[in-house]
């Protein structure tokens, strides 16, 4: 199946914004061998909690292959040393090729901009938005509230399902970056798929599509929880 006109517009815009390569696969599973071929067998990997990547089992394949890294630090713990490859997704990509991301700690957004040798982005069709304003609204009123509620944070958005620009110590949206163009000192590769991956949706979409996105997210979050080391009381 060919890419939709919306997807083709995003691909063209990303290329104009100096990202190369920008690849498209209709089925998300077809992105797996492409991404594995981009990563050297001896490269250390930063995953940054990417649900999109986890859904395809790529991190398990990298571990079996012998790649190191993929740690996800707890708040307050020291971050692991910078890695060779940041394998992650984006909160949103606009029709004119801007990448919008929000983090609590900054391990994902800072790596995208500088300090990691190569960034590989896996982007599902559900991450496409019209513009930066819609991207920020998606993060603040869809992604962050749902994520905060699911992982049990005591933030206003977890209760109201809407952003109030809170001062909570558990706030998960402390750092927002908007990549207008490709950062010049970082090698980027972007793989887009015609299927939904990761967390994010338009509330106007059909409920069955939204629930499918939510259900896939919940499965992967339970896997992340099982991998975390026991808390130190």
N, CA, C and O of each residue as an XYZ file, in Angstrom:
932
protein
N       0.850     -1.199      0.000
C       0.000      0.000      0.000
C       0.887      1.251      0.000
O       1.848      1.346      0.764
N       0.555      2.181     -0.848
C       1.344      3.409     -0.941
C       1.072      4.320      0.258
O       0.033      4.225      0.912
N       2.022      5.190      0.521
C       1.852      6.157      1.600
C       0.694      7.095      1.277
O       0.454      7.412      0.112
N      -0.012      7.532      2.292
C      -1.084      8.497      2.104
C      -0.502      9.838      1.669
O       0.700     10.070      1.800
N      -1.352     10.716      1.153
C      -0.889     12.041      0.764
C      -0.310     12.792      1.966
O       0.670     13.525      1.836
N      -0.926     12.601      3.138
C      -0.426     13.243      4.353
C       0.968     12.739      4.682
O       1.856     13.531      4.997
N       1.171     11.422      4.612
C       2.486     10.852      4.890
C       3.509     11.316      3.866
O       4.640     11.637      4.230
N       3.138     11.357      2.604
C       4.060     11.823      1.567
C       4.475     13.277      1.807
O       5.618     13.658      1.555
N       3.543     14.068      2.288
C       3.851     15.471      2.591
C       4.870     15.562      3.725
O       5.796     16.372      3.670
N       4.698     14.733      4.746
C       5.639     14.724      5.870
C       7.019     14.277      5.404
O       8.024     14.889      5.765
N       7.075     13.224      4.611
C       8.358     12.714      4.124
C       9.094     13.789      3.317
O      10.290     14.009      3.511
N       8.378     14.446      2.423
C       9.000     15.506      1.623
C       9.506     16.638      2.509
O      10.600     17.158      2.292
N       8.703     17.022      3.517
C       9.092     18.121      4.407
C      10.321     17.756      5.229
O      11.213     18.586      5.407
N      10.379     16.535      5.729
C      11.547     16.112      6.504
C      12.816     16.150      5.655
O      13.872     16.571      6.128
N      12.714     15.722      4.433
C      13.876     15.765      3.539
C      14.310     17.200      3.271
O      15.504     17.500      3.235
N      13.333     18.086      3.081
C      13.654     19.501      2.873
C      14.298     20.114      4.115
O      15.049     21.085      4.023
N      13.992     19.532      5.284
C      14.587     20.009      6.532
C      15.904     19.312      6.840
O      16.382     19.343      7.974
N      16.489     18.680      5.819
C      17.852     18.138      5.847
C      17.982     16.779      6.519
O      19.098     16.345      6.804
N      16.882     16.104      6.775
C      16.967     14.743      7.329
C      17.198     13.765      6.186
O      16.546     13.837      5.145
N      18.139     12.849      6.400
C      18.478     11.862      5.382
C      19.208     10.686      6.045
O      20.214     10.897      6.723
N      18.721      9.464      5.863
C      17.584      9.087      5.026
C      16.238      9.268      5.740
O      16.171      9.271      6.969
N      15.188      9.416      4.962
C      13.812      9.376      5.453
C      13.127      8.261      4.666
O      12.931      8.368      3.455
N      12.766      7.192      5.375
C      12.247      5.996      4.725
C      10.807      5.736      5.164
O      10.386      6.149      6.244
N      10.070      5.046      4.307
C       8.685      4.707      4.632
C       8.436      3.222      4.429
O       8.856      2.643      3.427
N       7.748      2.607      5.392
C       7.269      1.235      5.250
C       5.786      1.227      5.589
O       5.353      1.887      6.533
N       5.030      0.494      4.834
C       3.596      0.426      5.098
C       3.329     -0.313      6.407
O       2.578      0.172      7.253
N       3.937     -1.478      6.574
C       3.767     -2.288      7.775
C       4.917     -2.019      8.750
O       6.084     -1.999      8.361
N       4.570     -1.814     10.009
C       5.584     -1.465     11.007
C       6.654     -2.542     11.129
O       7.824     -2.222     11.342
N       6.280     -3.802     11.000
C       7.251     -4.891     11.157
C       8.369     -4.807     10.117
O       9.479     -5.284     10.353
N       8.073     -4.200      8.973
C       9.099     -4.091      7.935
C      10.178     -3.070      8.281
O      11.206     -2.996      7.609
N       9.944     -2.287      9.325
C      10.969     -1.337      9.774
C      12.069     -2.035     10.558
O      13.175     -1.506     10.676
N      11.782     -3.213     11.094
C      12.745     -3.882     11.982
C      14.068     -4.170     11.290
O      15.099     -3.718     11.789
N      14.108     -4.899     10.163
C      15.412     -5.163      9.537
C      16.113     -3.900      9.062
O      17.342     -3.830      9.062
N      15.335     -2.904      8.657
C      15.934     -1.636      8.226
C      16.695     -0.986      9.373
O      17.834     -0.548      9.208
N      16.053     -0.930     10.537
C      16.683     -0.297     11.702
C      17.874     -1.105     12.192
O      18.906     -0.531     12.539
N      17.749     -2.425     12.227
C      18.866     -3.260     12.678
C      20.076     -3.069     11.781
O      21.209     -3.059     12.263
N      19.852     -2.918     10.474
C      20.973     -2.718      9.550
C      21.658     -1.373      9.763
O      22.821     -1.206      9.395
N      20.950     -0.415     10.354
C      21.529      0.911     10.588
C      22.438      0.941     11.820
O      23.210      1.884     11.997
N      22.351     -0.079     12.665
C      23.041     -0.053     13.960
C      24.197     -1.043     13.960
O      23.966     -2.242     13.807
N      25.432     -0.582     14.126
C      26.564     -1.506     14.208
C      26.414     -2.479     15.377
O      25.814     -2.146     16.399
N      26.958     -3.672     15.219
C      26.816     -4.713     16.238
C      27.493     -4.336     17.549
O      27.123     -4.852     18.603
N      28.489     -3.437     17.498
C      29.197     -3.056     18.713
C      28.736     -1.707     19.267
O      29.347     -1.186     20.200
N      27.669     -1.138     18.706
C      27.194      0.171     19.159
C      26.447      0.056     20.480
O      25.726     -0.913     20.715
N      26.627      1.058     21.341
C      25.846      1.133     22.576
C      24.588      1.957     22.285
O      24.622      2.947     21.554
N      23.474      1.510     22.885
C      22.169      2.054     22.518
C      21.527      2.763     23.695
O      21.568      2.284     24.828
N      20.934      3.915     23.407
C      20.062      4.610     24.355
C      18.640      4.455     23.837
O      18.338      4.865     22.716
N      17.758      3.863     24.652
C      16.386      3.630     24.228
C      15.442      4.740     24.671
O      14.510      5.083     23.944
N      15.668      5.302     25.844
C      14.860      6.411     26.358
C      13.381      6.066     26.472
O      12.522      6.929     26.285
N      13.084      4.811     26.778
C      11.701      4.432     27.039
C      10.777      4.526     25.852
O       9.620      4.915     26.007
N      11.253      4.182     24.666
C      10.460      4.349     23.446
C       9.458      3.208     23.298
O       9.838      2.078     22.992
N       8.194      3.501     23.512
C       7.150      2.489     23.366
C       7.062      2.026     21.915
O       6.863      0.837     21.665
N       7.206      2.932     20.960
C       7.138      2.558     19.546
C       8.159      1.478     19.215
O       7.848      0.520     18.508
N       9.374      1.630     19.723
C      10.439      0.661     19.460
C      10.158     -0.652     20.185
O      10.364     -1.733     19.632
N       9.693     -0.549     21.414
C       9.394     -1.736     22.199
C       8.304     -2.585     21.551
O       8.353     -3.814     21.613
N       7.327     -1.939     20.935
C       6.224     -2.670     20.302
C       6.710     -3.626     19.225
O       6.086     -4.659     18.984
N       7.816     -3.291     18.578
C       8.338     -4.128     17.505
C       9.403     -5.103     17.987
O       9.943     -5.868     17.187
N       9.717     -5.090     19.289
C      10.683     -6.031     19.842
C      12.117     -5.770     19.424
O      12.960     -6.662     19.519
N      12.408     -4.554     18.961
C      13.750     -4.272     18.445
C      14.799     -4.331     19.545
O      15.910     -4.811     19.318
N      14.454     -3.844     20.745
C      15.449     -3.851     21.805
C      15.854     -5.268     22.188
O      17.016     -5.506     22.520
N      14.918     -6.214     22.149
C      15.254     -7.606     22.460
C      16.205     -8.178     21.409
O      17.134     -8.912     21.744
N      15.977     -7.848     20.158
C      16.863     -8.315     19.093
C      18.257     -7.711     19.252
O      19.258     -8.384     19.006
N      18.324     -6.441     19.663
C      19.628     -5.803     19.865
C      20.382     -6.436     21.026
O      21.595     -6.628     20.952
N      19.666     -6.761     22.095
C      20.312     -7.426     23.237
C      20.858     -8.793     22.834
O      21.984     -9.147     23.182
N      20.058     -9.551     22.106
C      20.511    -10.876     21.664
C      21.722    -10.770     20.759
O      22.585    -11.648     20.757
N      21.786     -9.696     19.993
C      22.913     -9.486     19.094
C      24.166     -9.061     19.833
O      25.271     -9.169     19.303
N      23.998     -8.572     21.068
C      25.141     -8.169     21.875
C      25.317     -6.680     22.051
O      26.283     -6.250     22.679
N      24.409     -5.877     21.515
C      24.504     -4.430     21.735
C      24.279     -4.093     23.195
O      23.466     -4.725     23.869
N      24.992     -3.106     23.675
C      24.929     -2.707     25.081
C      24.072     -1.456     25.241
O      23.711     -0.782     24.277
N      23.767     -1.181     26.504
C      23.025      0.034     26.820
C      21.558     -0.242     27.035
O      21.183     -1.285     27.571
N      20.726      0.695     26.613
C      19.270      0.585     26.705
C      18.752      0.719     28.132
O      17.630      0.311     28.431
N      19.579      1.298     29.019
C      19.116      1.541     30.372
C      18.130      2.701     30.398
O      18.197      3.607     29.568
N      17.215      2.660     31.362
C      16.288      3.775     31.559
C      16.407      4.203     33.017
O      15.857      3.536     33.893
N      17.120      5.313     33.305
C      17.381      5.687     34.699
C      16.136      6.172     35.415
O      15.248      6.775     34.813
N      16.087      5.897     36.714
C      15.027      6.446     37.552
C      15.319      7.919     37.836
O      16.476      8.338     37.809
N      14.273      8.706     38.109
C      14.506     10.088     38.525
C      15.432     10.140     39.747
O      15.223      9.415     40.720
N      16.435     10.983     39.692
C      17.371     11.100     40.797
C      18.616     10.269     40.620
O      19.631     10.543     41.261
N      18.570      9.247     39.759
C      19.748      8.453     39.497
C      20.581      9.105     38.402
O      20.051      9.815     37.547
N      21.876      8.862     38.432
C      22.732      9.447     37.406
C      22.441      8.791     36.065
O      22.212      7.584     35.985
N      22.453      9.595     35.024
C      22.180      9.068     33.691
C      23.374      8.280     33.192
O      24.510      8.604     33.537
N      23.142      7.246     32.380
C      24.254      6.511     31.790
C      25.024      7.398     30.824
O      24.515      8.406     30.334
N      26.258      7.000     30.564
C      27.086      7.771     29.642
C      26.437      7.836     28.269
O      25.676      6.946     27.888
N      26.739      8.882     27.541
C      26.168      9.053     26.220
C      26.478      7.843     25.337
O      27.563      7.266     25.411
N      25.530      7.480     24.523
C      25.630      6.280     23.712
C      25.962      6.612     22.261
O      25.982      7.771     21.847
N      26.222      5.543     21.507
C      26.487      5.708     20.083
C      25.209      6.013     19.313
O      25.210      6.832     18.394
N      24.115      5.349     19.694
C      22.864      5.453     18.948
C      21.705      5.721     19.905
O      21.551      5.030     20.912
N      20.905      6.712     19.590
C      19.637      6.943     20.286
C      18.538      6.403     19.395
O      18.291      6.929     18.310
N      17.876      5.350     19.857
C      16.807      4.709     19.106
C      15.493      5.038     19.797
O      15.239      4.567     20.906
N      14.666      5.834     19.156
C      13.528      6.403     19.859
C      12.461      6.813     18.841
O      12.637      6.611     17.639
N      11.366      7.381     19.319
C      10.347      7.929     18.444
C      10.242      9.423     18.708
O      11.142     10.009     19.310
N       9.173     10.035     18.271
C       8.925     11.447     18.521
C       7.497     11.595     19.018
O       6.630     10.802     18.650
N       7.240     12.589     19.842
C       5.870     12.819     20.297
C       4.975     13.238     19.145
O       3.808     12.855     19.078
N       5.537     14.032     18.236
C       4.747     14.504     17.095
C       5.675     14.969     15.984
O       6.771     15.473     16.229
N       5.204     14.786     14.753
C       5.878     15.347     13.584
C       4.844     16.138     12.802
O       3.764     15.630     12.502
N       5.172     17.377     12.471
C       4.226     18.255     11.789
C       4.276     18.030     10.280
O       5.216     17.433      9.755
N       3.259     18.513      9.607
C       3.200     18.361      8.157
C       4.336     19.082      7.446
O       4.682     18.738      6.316
N       4.917     20.081      8.104
C       6.067     20.762      7.506
C       7.393     20.269      8.084
O       8.408     20.958      7.983
N       7.388     19.081      8.689
C       8.631     18.414      9.048
C       9.313     18.856     10.323
O      10.526     18.691     10.457
N       8.581     19.404     11.250
C       9.146     19.758     12.556
C       8.910     18.608     13.539
O       7.858     17.969     13.514
N       9.892     18.352     14.399
C       9.811     17.284     15.389
C       9.619     17.907     16.767
O      10.461     18.676     17.230
N       8.517     17.575     17.414
C       8.157     18.177     18.697
C       8.180     17.095     19.773
O       7.548     16.048     19.632
N       8.922     17.366     20.855
C       9.079     16.377     21.916
C       9.128     17.025     23.284
O       9.674     18.115     23.456
N       8.549     16.338     24.253
C       8.543     16.807     25.636
C       9.017     15.687     26.547
O       8.626     14.533     26.377
N       9.863     16.031     27.519
C      10.415     15.067     28.479
C      10.280     15.583     29.900
O      10.118     16.779     30.139
N      10.352     14.658     30.826
C      10.445     15.030     32.227
C      11.885     15.254     32.643
O      12.199     16.248     33.298
N      12.790     14.309     32.254
C      14.199     14.379     32.641
C      15.080     14.980     31.567
O      16.100     15.594     31.880
N      14.709     14.815     30.307
C      15.504     15.371     29.223
C      16.403     14.383     28.519
O      17.112     14.754     27.583
N      16.393     13.110     28.953
C      17.298     12.133     28.348
C      17.004     11.905     26.873
O      17.912     11.590     26.102
N      15.761     12.058     26.477
C      15.382     11.833     25.087
C      15.578     13.089     24.237
O      16.178     13.027     23.164
N      15.075     14.219     24.711
C      15.098     15.424     23.885
C      16.506     15.985     23.719
O      16.842     16.510     22.658
N      17.323     15.880     24.750
C      18.684     16.395     24.610
C      19.499     15.535     23.666
O      20.301     16.055     22.891
N      19.302     14.214     23.720
C      20.028     13.321     22.835
C      19.691     13.540     21.383
O      20.538     13.357     20.508
N      18.462     13.928     21.117
C      18.069     14.202     19.735
C      18.821     15.399     19.165
O      19.112     15.454     17.970
N      19.126     16.342     20.023
C      19.727     17.586     19.540
C      21.244     17.525     19.452
O      21.836     18.073     18.522
N      21.888     16.847     20.433
C      23.350     16.914     20.473
C      23.883     15.864     21.446
O      23.270     15.596     22.479
N      25.024     15.275     21.109
C      25.721     14.420     22.058
C      25.683     12.943     21.742
O      26.529     12.198     22.237
N      24.732     12.484     20.934
C      24.691     11.099     20.494
C      25.151     11.054     19.041
O      24.806     11.933     18.252
N      25.925     10.037     18.690
C      26.477      9.987     17.332
C      25.390      9.862     16.272
O      25.444     10.519     15.232
N      24.407      9.018     16.544
C      23.369      8.781     15.549
C      22.014      8.693     16.233
O      21.884      8.053     17.276
N      21.014      9.328     15.655
C      19.637      9.250     16.140
C      18.801      8.527     15.090
O      18.806      8.892     13.914
N      18.083      7.496     15.531
C      17.158      6.783     14.653
C      15.763      6.969     15.212
O      15.483      6.584     16.347
N      14.894      7.558     14.418
C      13.517      7.803     14.828
C      12.583      6.842     14.100
O      12.620      6.732     12.874
N      11.750      6.150     14.867
C      10.697      5.294     14.337
C       9.370      5.997     14.598
O       8.994      6.201     15.752
N       8.668      6.364     13.552
C       7.495      7.230     13.693
C       6.262      6.570     13.091
O       6.227      6.266     11.899
N       5.247      6.351     13.934
C       3.987      5.808     13.464
C       3.095      6.869     12.861
O       3.303      8.064     13.071
N       2.097      6.425     12.109
C       1.197      7.349     11.430
C       0.417      8.225     12.404
O       0.015      9.337     12.062
N       0.208      7.725     13.611
C      -0.555      8.487     14.616
C       0.204      9.676     15.157
O      -0.382     10.500     15.859
N       1.487      9.800     14.859
C       2.279     10.918     15.375
C       2.202     12.155     14.485
O       2.726     13.206     14.853
N       1.561     12.052     13.326
C       1.478     13.185     12.404
C       0.426     14.186     12.887
O      -0.704     13.814     13.205
N       0.815     15.453     12.937
C      -0.090     16.539     13.326
C       0.029     17.670     12.296
O       0.959     17.702     11.491
N      -0.926     18.585     12.342
C      -0.916     19.676     11.362
C       0.245     20.636     11.565
O       0.945     20.976     10.611
N       0.455     21.080     12.811
C       1.442     22.126     13.062
C       1.932     22.032     14.497
O       1.520     21.147     15.248
N       2.821     22.959     14.877
C       3.408     22.935     16.213
C       2.347     23.119     17.297
O       2.411     22.471     18.341
N       1.385     23.984     17.060
C       0.338     24.192     18.059
C      -0.440     22.914     18.336
O      -0.742     22.598     19.487
N      -0.761     22.185     17.276
C      -1.464     20.919     17.481
C      -0.551     19.898     18.160
O      -1.009     19.090     18.968
N       0.725     19.937     17.835
C       1.677     19.028     18.483
C       1.734     19.272     19.986
O       1.682     18.327     20.774
N       1.839     20.529     20.381
C       1.907     20.853     21.806
C       0.607     20.487     22.517
O       0.627     20.000     23.647
N      -0.516     20.723     21.854
C      -1.799     20.340     22.437
C      -1.884     18.828     22.602
O      -2.403     18.342     23.607
N      -1.382     18.088     21.631
C      -1.390     16.623     21.704
C      -0.567     16.141     22.898
O      -0.991     15.258     23.644
N       0.610     16.731     23.067
C       1.465     16.348     24.195
C       0.810     16.694     25.530
O       0.763     15.866     26.440
N       0.308     17.914     25.638
C      -0.172     18.423     26.922
C      -1.518     17.843     27.335
O      -1.784     17.684     28.527
N      -2.370     17.524     26.364
C      -3.738     17.131     26.709
C      -4.119     15.715     26.304
O      -5.246     15.278     26.539
N      -3.178     15.000     25.696
C      -3.414     13.595     25.371
C      -2.310     12.714     25.944
O      -2.565     11.858     26.791
N      -1.080     12.931     25.476
C       0.014     12.021     25.814
C       0.388     12.103     27.293
O       0.368     11.092     27.994
N       0.729     13.296     27.768
C       1.178     13.431     29.161
C       0.102     13.019     30.171
O       0.412     12.275     31.102
N      -1.144     13.470     30.026
C      -2.158     13.051     31.005
C      -2.378     11.539     31.035
O      -2.488     10.948     32.109
N      -2.441     10.918     29.864
C      -2.687      9.468     29.844
C      -1.504      8.718     30.441
O      -1.685      7.779     31.216
N      -0.297      9.132     30.080
C       0.904      8.475     30.603
C       1.013      8.667     32.121
O       1.290      7.717     32.853
N       0.797      9.887     32.583
C       0.894     10.172     34.016
C      -0.129      9.367     34.806
O       0.181      8.838     35.873
N      -1.327      9.278     34.292
C      -2.372      8.523     34.988
C      -2.041      7.039     35.019
O      -2.226      6.382     36.044
N      -1.556      6.512     33.912
C      -1.306      5.073     33.848
C      -0.169      4.649     34.772
O      -0.233      3.584     35.386
N       0.865      5.470     34.874
C       1.986      5.073     35.727
C       1.799      5.520     37.177
O       2.694      5.338     38.002
N       0.637      6.104     37.489
C       0.281      6.383     38.871
C       0.884      7.628     39.473
O       1.155      7.663     40.673
N       1.102      8.656     38.665
C       1.658      9.893     39.198
C       0.560     10.761     39.798
O      -0.593     10.730     39.367
N       0.950     11.534     40.800
C       0.004     12.436     41.466
C       0.146     13.830     40.877
O       0.608     14.759     41.539
N      -0.259     13.956     39.621
C      -0.218     15.248     38.943
C      -1.644     15.675     38.603
O      -2.522     14.827     38.443
N      -1.879     16.974     38.492
C      -3.237     17.415     38.138
C      -3.752     16.813     36.837
O      -4.932     16.481     36.734
N      -2.870     16.669     35.835
C      -3.324     16.148     34.543
C      -3.762     14.693     34.628
O      -4.614     14.247     33.860
N      -3.166     13.944     35.581
C      -3.580     12.551     35.752
C      -5.010     12.459     36.265
O      -5.701     11.468     36.031
N      -5.444     13.500     36.964
C      -6.803     13.521     37.513
C      -7.796     14.143     36.549
O      -8.912     13.646     36.401
N      -7.400     15.230     35.887
C      -8.338     15.975     35.037
C      -8.233     15.607     33.562
O      -9.123     15.927     32.775
N      -7.127     14.925     33.181
C      -6.856     14.569     31.791
C      -6.667     15.807     30.917
O      -6.967     15.787     29.724
N      -6.175     16.869     31.517
C      -5.867     18.100     30.783
C      -4.721     18.812     31.484
O      -4.574     18.721     32.702
N      -3.914     19.518     30.710
C      -2.761     20.220     31.260
C      -3.195     21.478     32.017
O      -4.066     22.221     31.566
N      -2.571     21.698     33.175
C      -2.799     22.933     33.923
C      -1.488     23.670     34.183
O      -1.421     24.572     35.018
N      -0.437     23.265     33.444
C       0.893     23.856     33.627
C       1.257     23.851     35.106
O       1.567     24.890     35.689
N       1.214     22.666     35.698
C       1.304     22.510     37.149
C       2.728     22.700     37.670
O       3.691     22.782     36.907
N       2.823     22.766     38.992
C       4.103     22.837     39.691
C       4.396     21.546     40.433
O       5.221     21.537     41.346
N       3.748     20.472     40.065
C       3.927     19.198     40.754
C       5.363     18.706     40.654
O       5.968     18.806     39.586
N       5.928     18.173     41.747
C       7.274     17.601     41.674
C       7.327     16.355     40.791
O       8.406     15.926     40.385
N       6.171     15.780     40.497
C       6.121     14.611     39.635
C       5.808     14.964     38.180
O       5.590     14.080     37.353
N       5.789     16.224     37.887
C       5.509     16.691     36.525
C       6.420     16.000     35.515
O       7.621     15.870     35.752
N       5.858     15.555     34.391
C       6.645     14.827     33.395
C       6.887     15.634     32.122
O       7.419     15.107     31.145
N       6.499     16.907     32.130
C       6.685     17.738     30.924
C       7.486     18.981     31.287
O       6.976     20.101     31.248
N       8.753     18.763     31.642
C       9.618     19.858     32.057
C      10.423     20.475     30.920
O      10.821     21.638     30.992
N      10.658     19.701     29.882
C      11.542     20.156     28.807
C      10.882     19.864     27.470
O      10.534     18.718     27.185
N      10.710     20.879     26.661
C      10.138     20.704     25.329
C      11.120     21.214     24.275
O      11.674     22.306     24.404
N      11.326     20.417     23.244
C      12.170     20.848     22.133
C      11.376     20.789     20.838
O      10.522     19.923     20.651
N      11.673     21.722     19.956
C      11.096     21.738     18.618
C      12.265     21.777     17.636
O      12.933     22.801     17.496
N      12.503     20.669     16.968
C      13.568     20.632     15.974
C      13.018     21.170     14.661
O      12.265     20.491     13.962
N      13.405     22.398     14.336
C      12.934     23.039     13.116
C      13.605     22.445     11.889
O      12.986     22.285     10.837
N      14.880     22.122     12.042
C      15.676     21.486     10.996
C      16.568     20.440     11.675
O      16.641     20.383     12.902
N      17.232     19.629     10.882
C      18.135     18.632     11.449
C      19.289     19.300     12.184
O      19.944     20.175     11.618
N      19.558     18.909     13.442
C      20.730     19.436     14.136
C      22.000     19.094     13.348
O      22.188     17.934     12.979
N      22.865     20.060     13.084
C      23.966     19.847     12.149
C      25.046     18.882     12.617
O      25.765     18.322     11.789
N      25.178     18.673     13.933
C      26.242     17.816     14.445
C      25.768     16.401     14.751
O      26.523     15.615     15.324
N      24.548     16.061     14.388
C      23.995     14.747     14.704
C      23.523     14.055     13.437
O      22.825     14.644     12.611
N      23.914     12.800     13.298
C      23.478     11.982     12.173
C      22.072     11.460     12.463
O      21.838     10.883     13.524
N      21.146     11.651     11.545
C      19.752     11.239     11.729
C      19.340     10.237     10.660
O      19.772     10.313      9.510
N      18.492      9.293     11.071
C      17.775      8.432     10.139
C      16.345      8.330     10.636
O      16.117      8.097     11.823
N      15.395      8.499      9.756
C      13.987      8.476     10.145
C      13.259      7.405      9.345
O      13.354      7.350      8.118
N      12.527      6.551     10.066
C      11.714      5.513      9.437
C      10.267      5.741      9.849
O       9.931      5.672     11.032
N       9.417      6.011      8.873
C       7.992      6.207      9.126
C       7.223      4.977      8.678
O       7.622      4.290      7.738
N       6.124      4.707      9.352
C       5.287      3.578      8.992
C       3.828      4.007      8.872
O       3.389      4.946      9.536
N       3.092      3.316      8.026
C       1.681      3.616      7.848
C       0.799      3.120      8.970
O      -0.407      3.369      8.962
N       1.381      2.416      9.948
C       0.630      1.920     11.093
C       0.872      2.795     12.312
O       1.854      3.535     12.363
N      -0.015      2.714     13.289
C       0.127      3.469     14.534
C       1.137      2.793     15.449
O       1.156      1.569     15.579
N       1.975      3.606     16.081
C       2.947      3.115     17.050
C       3.069      4.118     18.182
O       2.990      5.326     17.960
N       3.260      3.623     19.392
C       3.478      4.519     20.514
C       2.205      5.205     20.965
O       1.101      4.833     20.567
N       2.380      6.209     21.798
C       1.257      6.892     22.432
C       0.959      8.208     21.719
O       1.861      8.991     21.422
N      -0.304      8.430     21.456
C      -0.719      9.676     20.820
C      -1.863      9.446     19.854
O      -1.853      8.502     19.064
N      -2.844     10.321     19.932
C      -3.995     10.215     19.035
C      -4.738     11.541     19.004
O      -4.554     12.398     19.868
N      -5.568     11.688     18.006
C      -6.486     12.808     17.917
C      -7.795     12.366     18.572
O      -8.358     11.346     18.173
N      -8.292     13.101     19.564
C      -9.537     12.700     20.231
C     -10.721     12.550     19.289
O     -11.713     11.913     19.641
N     -10.629     13.131     18.094
C     -11.721     13.030     17.130
C     -11.693     11.726     16.338
O     -12.632     11.433     15.599
N     -10.631     10.945     16.484
C     -10.534      9.686     15.756
C     -11.567      8.680     16.258
O     -12.090      8.837     17.361
N     -11.868      7.652     15.470
C     -12.779      6.593     15.927
C     -12.264      5.942     17.210
O     -11.061      5.746     17.380
N     -13.182      5.613     18.102
C     -12.798      5.072     19.401
C     -12.022      3.765     19.283
O     -11.137      3.499     20.096
N     -12.341      2.950     18.286
C     -11.628      1.677     18.174
C     -10.156      1.882     17.823
O      -9.303      1.117     18.273
N      -9.849      2.907     17.025
C      -8.441      3.208     16.725
C      -7.730      3.712     17.982
O      -6.609      3.291     18.269
N      -8.361      4.590     18.716
C      -7.760      5.125     19.943
C      -7.522      4.015     20.954
O      -6.463      3.962     21.579
N      -8.497      3.131     21.119
C      -8.352      2.061     22.105
C      -7.253      1.088     21.713
O      -6.562      0.551     22.579
N      -7.087      0.856     20.427
C      -5.997     -0.013     19.973
C      -4.638      0.590     20.330
O      -3.728     -0.121     20.756
N      -4.509      1.904     20.154
C      -3.262      2.594     20.518
C      -3.023      2.493     22.022
O      -1.911      2.197     22.460
N      -4.059      2.737     22.805
C      -3.938      2.666     24.261
C      -3.557      1.260     24.717
O      -2.680      1.096     25.566
N      -4.212      0.250     24.157
C      -3.965     -1.130     24.575
C      -2.528     -1.549     24.276
O      -1.887     -2.195     25.105
N      -2.021     -1.188     23.103
C      -0.645     -1.529     22.753
C       0.340     -0.824     23.678
O       1.352     -1.404     24.070
N       0.044      0.425     24.027
C       0.882      1.175     24.976
C       0.911      0.475     26.336
O       1.977      0.328     26.934
N      -0.252      0.046     26.823
C      -0.313     -0.580     28.148
C       0.515     -1.867     28.199
O       1.176     -2.147     29.199
N       0.476     -2.633     27.134
C       1.271     -3.866     27.081
C       2.752     -3.550     27.226
O       3.457     -4.207     27.992
N       3.221     -2.558     26.500
C       4.648     -2.235     26.546
C       5.054     -1.606     27.862
O       6.166     -1.842     28.336
N       4.176     -0.803     28.472
C       4.509     -0.199     29.754
C       4.665     -1.254     30.838
O       5.494     -1.094     31.734
N       3.895     -2.318     30.779
C       4.050     -3.399     31.748
C       5.396     -4.088     31.565
O       6.007     -4.527     32.540
N       5.857     -4.185     30.337
C       7.191     -4.745     30.094
C       8.266     -3.846     30.686
O       9.215     -4.330     31.303
N       8.116     -2.512     30.496
C       9.084     -1.569     31.066
C       9.120     -1.697     32.584
O      10.196     -1.704     33.181
N       7.961     -1.796     33.205
C       7.898     -1.907     34.662
C       8.626     -3.152     35.150
O       9.318     -3.114     36.167
N       8.472     -4.246     34.430
C       9.111     -5.499     34.834
C      10.631     -5.421     34.725
O      11.341     -6.147     35.421
N      11.136     -4.537     33.849
C      12.584     -4.413     33.670
C      13.241     -3.496     34.684
O      14.456     -3.564     34.874
N      12.477     -2.648     35.335
C      13.053     -1.686     36.267
C      13.578     -2.401     37.514
O      12.949     -3.343     37.996
N      14.723     -1.961     38.039
C      15.226     -2.567     39.272
C      14.341     -2.207     40.443
O      13.636     -1.199     40.398
N      14.364     -3.014     41.495
C      13.544     -2.717     42.682
C      13.906     -1.351     43.256
O      15.068     -0.945     43.237
N      12.902     -0.655     43.762
C      13.142      0.651     44.396
C      13.935      0.488     45.675
O      13.788     -0.500     46.396
N      14.778      1.471     45.947
C      15.551      1.488     47.182
C      14.812      2.336     48.212
O      14.783      3.562     48.104
N      14.226      1.696     49.193
C      13.453      2.414     50.213
C      14.382      3.001     51.276
O      13.916      3.642     52.218
